[in-house]
Amino acid sequence: MERSTGRRCGRRGDPNQKLCRRRERRATTANGRWRHVAAGVRADTISYIEAHGTGTPMGDPIEVAALTQAFRASTARTGFCAIASVKTNIGHLDAAAGIAGLIKTVLALVHRRIPPSLHYAAPNPAIEFSTTPFYVQTALTEWAGGSSPRRAGVSSFGLGGTNAHVVLEEAPAATHRLSPDDEQWRLLILSARSKAALDRASERLSEHLAMPAEVNLDDVAFTLQCGRKAFAHRRWGVAKTIEEARQALTHPFLMSGTAGPTGEARQVAFMFSGQGSQYPQMGRSLYDQEPTFRRHVDQCASLLSRHLGRDIRQVLFPRSPGDAELIHRTALTQPALFVLEYALAQTWISWGLSPVAMIGHSIGEYVAACLSGVFSLDDAMAIVAMRGRLMQALPAGGMAAVPLSEAEVVPLLSAGLDLAAVNAPAQCVVSGPHDRLESFEAHLAARGIKMRRLSTSHAFHSSMMEPMLARFESFLASLPLQEPQIPWVSNLTGTWIRREDATDPAYWSRHVRATVRFADGLRTLLDDQPPVLLEVGPGRTLQALAQRHSGSTAVSSFASFSGREQDEMAGLLMTLGSLWGAGVPVEWNGLQRERPPRRVPLPSYPFERQRYWLDPREDRPDSVADGGRRVDLSQWFYEPSWKRSALVPTSS
């Protein structure tokens, strides 16, 4: 097309011929442009040029002359660089001509073969190729390598003077990385527009992973996470090896599945666990495998060391059976819980799950306040260390869970016992001296009610905490408390925290003694449009309370991981998959890896094909061989139609 246009421009005496020639020269002789684009790349290392190559008597000589001028700035060699144009294959694509040449050249680099310029017989008489660095590529050849990577130039010029030139270089050879047995956990996700398509996608991916080609599971997971659009029907699972991934894909009971919501993305609220959920080695798997979690644990440990006189990591990850008991000493339990929950929250945030609201249970509210900006991290470390130390110095006490409502349990409390928490409509916690709890337990047993002792060293949220309150409040008064930036629900009131409370040392002093109104807080949190609830802590106690509060599965709540009975990293990734499946957006690039992953070819979307052919009518023979006469072409799409009209009256 462009060749005929060029001839018309030159041969037919077009009044715009001079303008055409002037623009063509401006587009192909911009030597400064070549030098700028090729800065740092020697011309003699470029072994292929994808030319604009319109085939015009005037344009091709000017383009070759410009290329030669640019190459001569660094080499005097001749005949070493192949030149061709994709226009000999597909013609001129106008505005898409340049991208066609770019695609062709990229594929040539990938396959390391140079395609020919078709229909070439003799050069333009105005081009002396023997004096240039170029020769016309007339056959498909292997692209020979050398001391430098294979390089190519791609040109595209516009009639109005627009110039474009790109220098391409082959990518470094990828190192084949197999998935060893000790590979870390990876999350595999799939989605489709229908369940049938989702099932087919699972089958195809499993078949692909069974192929003998070397595949790295990290690359597979990365490609599924960052290289695929998310649809409503979703499935996910975790695996360490390719074989585990295939099993998860071929055995649906190993995978979780749900239909994502339509409409706006769902938001997340954090729930921070309280004391009693701790256990030795909590967070160990995360610390070993998740860089963001490890970085924040290390940061907290550094800040805490001067307040505790020890490394909190020795408490979290004890090396001996004797050290395993440290996690249950209140002076260490509360800082350890704070560190784990803070690092876990920062990990979730790095994955794109920033909370729109928060609620904590007892010590968990301090994590919420820190994330909201009321305490700096340094001050928060000092506060939780002081809180735990003051509590540790108090007389021992106990706590017990009672399956009664607040209205039922309060009249039963004897002197010395306090209502420590209202966790659910029929779930309260009583706190006080051990002997009073024993009497209370016997009293309940006589009524056929069984209470459950909690694993705590002291009677938190009771009158036994009062000796520490003045000193704790005085300590808080020495620290700056800022206005909260993220809303959270107060344990004291069960309603949204107020600025004047969050910044008042007396609030935090009362927080030590007063009843934790967690059930009221959940009700406040779930009013209006309830967010997805995520427990950020070592267990699923708060998730269970949320489900009990709702009385159904209408509230979406998840635990970060299930506790000591589950590999924490696997549990965390499964929860991430569950949140994604529930419609919560995830920032997949936030999942840090030990080395940069790469996208790899995987099966594409399994389209559900439907047949829309027009079936032949039974009264029409399909072919002459059927014994009938072929219908005239004008009758192929003929269908009878009826026109409505009024009845013609008849005489009776």
ABEGO torsion letter per residue (X at the ends): XAAAAAAAAAAAGBAAAAAAAAAAAAAAABAAAAAAAABGBBAAABABBBBAGAGBAAAAAAAAAAAAAAAAAABABBGABBBBBAAAAAEBAEAAAAAAAAAAAAAAAAAGBBBBBBGBABBBAABBAAABABBBBABBBBBBBBABBBBBBBBBBBAAGBBBBBBBBBBBBBBBBBBBAABBBBBBBBBBABAAAAAAAAAAAAAAAABABBBBAAAAAAAAAAABBBBABBBBBBBABAAAAAAAAABAAABBBBBBBBEBBBBBBBBBBBBGABBBGBGAAAAAABAAAAAAAAAAAAAAAAAAGBBAAAAABBABAAAAAAAABAAAAAAAAAAAAAAAAAAAAAAGBBBABBBBBEAAAAAAAAAAGABBAAAAAAAAAAAAAAAAABBBBBBBBBBBBAAAAAAABBBGBBBABBABAABBBBBEBAAAAAAAAAAAAAAGBBBBBBBBABBBGBAAAAAAAAAAAAAAAABBBBBBABBBBBAAAGBBBBAAAAABAAAAAAAAABBBBAAAAAAAAABEBBBBBBBBEBEAAAAAAAAAAAGBAABBBBBABAEAABBAAAAAAAAAAAAAAAGBBBBAAABBBABBBBBBBBBBBBBBBBBABBBBBAABBABAAAGBBBBBAAAAABBBBBBBBBBBBBBX
